[in-house]
Amino acid sequence: MNRIVLCLSLFLALALGGAGARADQTDPRLDQLFVQLHDVDGPRQARLIEQLIWGVWLESKSPTLQLLMGRVVNAMGKQKLGEALELLNSVVAIAPNYAEGWNKRATVHFMLGRYNDSIEDVERTLDLEPRHFGALSGLGLIYSRLKDEAAALDAFERALTVNPHLGQAKVEVKRLRRKVKGENI
């Protein structure tokens, strides 16, 4: 129960914002959230911390960037991928050091079947935020689509190193290890 209280306290701190806190992958709140992500046992607590991390990654002190990212999320939710891509092109031009802009653009490229463009944007995301478990999981999905099972396995394993609570990544690692490394009979 103490962990739930701790998570809720963190949520309030994130929602209210810390004095001088920067939002995005450079936000100092992330270090503690990642420590907690590794310390929790239950899936509920892990999901709450994951949501907090995603919230920090998505935040920006720039009203323009906040507006654009809000429109991106809305367009993606409505499957208006061309519109989302145009907005994201603006986001990465305005804020080239904002990892979540690159990650969202990687996602849209993936959804459009532009896997090489998606890989490039994932790599930029990971240059800016090596702990981006969403980008690492996405990279695993891309390589799975490209039938590069060894690269997919590596990406999913890296994602689990950052966030050991990713259920689908665990499933993929188990499946891909059998294919890539073979099964003992």
C-alpha positions as CSV (number, residue, x, y, z in Angstrom):
1,M,0.0,0.0,0.0
2,N,2.9,2.4,0.7
3,R,4.0,2.1,-2.9
4,I,0.5,3.1,-4.1
5,V,0.7,6.2,-1.9
6,L,4.2,6.9,-3.2
7,C,3.0,6.6,-6.8
8,L,0.1,8.9,-6.1
9,S,2.4,11.4,-4.5
10,L,4.6,11.3,-7.5
11,F,1.6,11.7,-9.8
12,L,0.6,14.9,-7.9
13,A,4.1,16.2,-8.0
14,L,4.2,15.6,-11.8
15,A,0.8,17.1,-12.3
16,L,1.6,20.2,-10.3
17,G,5.1,20.4,-11.7
18,G,8.2,20.9,-9.6
19,A,9.9,24.3,-9.2
20,G,12.1,24.8,-12.1
21,A,11.4,21.3,-13.5
22,R,12.0,20.9,-17.2
23,A,9.7,18.7,-19.1
24,D,10.9,16.2,-21.7
25,Q,13.7,13.6,-21.5
26,T,15.9,16.0,-19.6
27,D,13.5,16.4,-16.7
28,P,15.1,15.5,-13.4
29,R,12.0,13.7,-12.2
30,L,12.6,10.9,-14.7
31,D,15.6,9.5,-12.8
32,Q,13.5,8.7,-9.7
33,L,10.6,7.4,-11.8
34,F,13.0,4.9,-13.5
35,V,14.3,3.8,-10.2
36,Q,10.8,3.2,-9.0
37,L,9.9,1.4,-12.2
38,H,12.6,-1.1,-11.4
39,D,11.6,-1.4,-7.7
40,V,7.9,-2.1,-8.1
41,D,6.5,-5.6,-8.3
42,G,2.9,-5.2,-9.3
43,P,1.7,-4.5,-12.8
44,R,-0.7,-1.7,-11.6
45,Q,2.1,0.2,-10.0
46,A,4.3,-0.3,-13.0
47,R,1.6,1.0,-15.3
48,L,1.1,4.0,-13.2
49,I,4.9,4.8,-13.2
50,E,5.0,4.2,-17.0
51,Q,2.2,6.7,-17.5
52,L,4.0,9.2,-15.4
53,I,7.1,8.8,-17.5
54,W,5.2,9.1,-20.7
55,G,3.6,12.3,-19.3
56,V,6.9,13.8,-18.6
57,W,8.3,12.9,-22.0
58,L,5.2,14.5,-23.6
59,E,5.3,17.7,-21.6
60,S,7.0,20.9,-22.8
61,K,7.5,24.3,-21.4
62,S,6.9,25.7,-24.9
63,P,3.3,26.6,-25.4
64,T,3.8,26.2,-29.2
65,L,5.2,22.7,-28.7
66,Q,2.4,21.7,-26.3
67,L,-0.2,22.9,-28.8
68,L,1.5,21.0,-31.7
69,M,1.9,17.8,-29.7
70,G,-1.8,18.0,-28.6
71,R,-2.8,18.2,-32.2
72,V,-0.4,15.4,-33.1
73,V,-2.0,13.1,-30.4
74,N,-5.5,14.1,-31.6
75,A,-4.6,13.4,-35.3
76,M,-3.0,10.1,-34.5
77,G,-6.1,9.1,-32.4
78,K,-8.3,9.8,-35.5
79,Q,-5.9,7.9,-37.8
80,K,-5.1,11.2,-39.7
81,L,-1.6,10.1,-40.2
82,G,-0.7,12.6,-43.0
83,E,-1.8,15.4,-40.8
84,A,0.1,14.0,-37.8
85,L,3.3,13.6,-39.9
86,E,3.1,17.2,-41.1
87,L,2.7,18.4,-37.5
88,L,5.6,16.2,-36.3
89,N,7.8,17.5,-39.1
90,S,7.2,21.0,-37.6
91,V,7.8,19.7,-34.1
92,V,11.2,18.2,-34.9
93,A,12.2,21.3,-36.8
94,I,11.2,23.6,-33.9
95,A,12.6,21.3,-31.2
96,P,15.2,18.9,-32.5
97,N,16.3,18.0,-29.0
98,Y,12.8,16.9,-27.9
99,A,12.9,13.1,-28.0
100,E,9.1,12.6,-27.9
101,G,8.7,14.5,-31.2
102,W,11.1,12.0,-32.9
103,N,9.4,9.1,-31.2
104,K,5.9,10.1,-32.3
105,R,7.2,10.7,-35.8
106,A,8.8,7.2,-35.7
107,T,5.4,5.8,-34.7
108,V,3.6,7.6,-37.6
109,H,6.2,6.4,-40.1
110,F,5.8,2.8,-38.8
111,M,2.0,3.1,-39.1
112,L,2.5,4.3,-42.7
113,G,4.8,1.3,-43.5
114,R,7.9,3.6,-43.8
115,Y,10.1,1.4,-41.7
116,N,13.5,2.9,-42.6
117,D,12.3,6.4,-41.8
118,S,10.9,5.0,-38.6
119,I,14.2,3.4,-37.7
120,E,16.0,6.7,-38.3
121,D,13.6,8.5,-36.0
122,V,13.9,5.8,-33.3
123,E,17.6,6.1,-33.4
124,R,17.3,9.9,-32.9
125,T,14.9,9.3,-30.0
126,L,17.4,6.9,-28.4
127,D,20.3,9.4,-28.9
128,L,18.3,11.9,-26.9
129,E,16.7,9.4,-24.4
130,P,18.4,6.0,-24.2
131,R,15.8,4.9,-21.6
132,H,12.9,5.3,-24.0
133,F,11.3,1.9,-23.7
134,G,8.5,2.9,-26.1
135,A,11.1,3.6,-28.8
136,L,13.0,0.4,-28.0
137,S,9.8,-1.7,-28.2
138,G,8.9,0.1,-31.4
139,L,12.3,-0.8,-32.8
140,G,11.6,-4.4,-32.0
141,L,8.3,-4.2,-33.9
142,I,9.9,-2.6,-36.9
143,Y,12.6,-5.3,-37.1
144,S,10.0,-8.0,-36.7
145,R,8.1,-6.6,-39.7
146,L,11.4,-6.5,-41.6
147,K,12.0,-10.2,-40.7
148,D,15.2,-9.3,-38.9
149,E,14.6,-11.5,-35.9
150,A,18.0,-11.0,-34.3
151,A,17.7,-7.2,-34.4
152,A,14.1,-7.5,-33.1
153,L,15.2,-9.7,-30.2
154,D,18.0,-7.3,-29.3
155,A,15.6,-4.3,-29.3
156,F,13.0,-6.1,-27.1
157,E,15.7,-7.2,-24.7
158,R,17.0,-3.7,-24.4
159,A,13.5,-2.4,-23.8
160,L,13.1,-5.0,-20.9
161,T,16.4,-3.8,-19.5
162,V,14.9,-0.3,-19.2
163,N,11.4,-1.4,-18.2
164,P,11.1,-5.0,-17.0
165,H,7.3,-4.7,-16.9
166,L,6.6,-4.7,-20.7
167,G,4.4,-7.7,-21.1
168,Q,4.4,-7.8,-24.9
169,A,8.2,-7.4,-25.0
170,K,8.5,-10.4,-22.7
171,V,6.3,-12.5,-25.1
172,E,8.3,-11.4,-28.1
173,V,11.7,-12.1,-26.4
174,K,10.5,-15.6,-25.5
175,R,9.3,-16.2,-29.1
176,L,12.3,-14.7,-30.8
177,R,14.9,-16.4,-28.6
178,R,13.5,-19.8,-29.8
179,K,13.7,-18.7,-33.4
180,V,17.1,-16.9,-33.2
181,K,18.9,-19.1,-30.8
182,G,17.1,-22.3,-31.3
183,E,15.3,-24.6,-28.8
184,N,17.0,-27.3,-26.9
185,I,15.4,-30.7,-27.5
